[in-house]
Amino acid sequence: MTRPAAAHPLEAFAFADQAFAADVIDGLSRSPKSLSPRYFYDALGSDLFERITQLPEYYLTLAEASILKARAAEIAHGVPPGGVLLEFGSGSSRKTEFLLDALPQLAAYVAADVSETALDDARRRLATLYPSLDIRPIVADFSHPIECPPDLAERPRIGFFPGSTIGNLLPADVIRLLLVMGRSLGSNSRLIVGVDIKKDAPRLVAAYNDSAGVTAAFNLNLLTRINRELGGSFDLTAFQHRALYNAQEGRIEMHLVSLKDLSVKAVGRQFHFRAGESIHTENSYKYAVEEFQGLAISAGWIPRRVWLDEDRLFSLHELIAP
Ligand SMILES: C[S@@+](CC[C@H](N)C(=O)[O-])C[C@H]1O[C@@H](n2cnc3c(N)ncnc32)[C@H](O)[C@@H]1O
């Protein structure tokens, strides 16, 4: 059945798609053009991200997993019986297993993510591994306070935000997000955050431009998603994945670069690209330990411990709510 013609481009889309549609209109109308990385994570995007975490160039996952493996007992110490582990942007929840192994006293594990398929897959796997664990997946945007299920609302919480997802935000937005997470977790809580560390540019760029082309497929999938969900007409062969290190800003940038002058339809509008013009699709900020602690302090958190892997590639920060 075809949808009736709509007066406004956004009216043609289901309510759930409208934020995506509005952000695409806004992002492609800007100069330079940009899109939010949160839209990478449809079912295929979540699968491709899992493949990225297994790439030899993507040191982040191995480094963070090695810290969690070594420090899980220290992190778990002090979580009271009946506490709740609340994870933001949980994805596959694979690294969470190190904490779950060390936290038999948990009342529940609340996993919050925008990707329903990632949450479903993780719930199925964890239910087999931890049959007595109360697992509560929530489809939610972590940039707004997460409402825990009412029966868990009064329980003490420990927050977990791994994967360097915080690096996707501009530093000013990190402060805002940490404030919101404080509200999601409540007073006397703790937050464990995985943060990638500044290092040499070739190593950073290789992590976001792997030789097998998985990150390129992940980036280009955003255009496939716009074509499928928002009536887009992107020709994927006319765009190329590019990753670069912007040393001044201390961030990796991912772009989709148009290889020629072209016009594309999306959300019922036309968008024009010059040859070489790009859509900026992701930032991944890298922080020295003190830089990140400074942002946390600005958001009202007290940095306590910080753990690094053996090669000092990645950091795991423990923040305490005052
Ligand atoms: C870089 S991946 C990290 C996944 C996992 N935490 C890990 O460490 O492997 C980012 C995850 O955050 C989710 N995500 C991105 N933006 C989000 C948002 N605004 N609210 C909730 N989840 C979000 C994505 O769906 C994805 O699963």
The ligand as an ORCA input file, in Angstrom:
! r2SCAN-3c Opt
* xyz 0 1
  C      30.556      2.101     20.044
  S      29.178      1.039     20.295
  C      29.636      0.295     21.866
  C      28.877     -0.967     22.163
  C      29.289     -1.656     23.478
  N      29.001     -0.822     24.625
  C      30.760     -2.000     23.458
  O      31.491     -1.469     24.287
  O      31.178     -2.814     22.624
  C      27.925      2.189     20.724
  C      26.620      1.584     21.207
  O      25.816      2.648     21.729
  C      24.521      2.605     21.147
  N      24.086      4.013     21.066
  C      24.589      4.996     20.280
  N      23.973      6.167     20.537
  C      23.045      5.905     21.513
  C      22.100      6.701     22.221
  N      21.994      8.019     21.974
  N      21.331      6.107     23.165
  C      21.446      4.770     23.429
  N      22.323      3.962     22.787
  C      23.117      4.519     21.846
  C      24.688      1.925     19.810
  O      23.502      1.309     19.367
  C      25.803      0.928     20.116
  O      25.281     -0.306     20.577
*
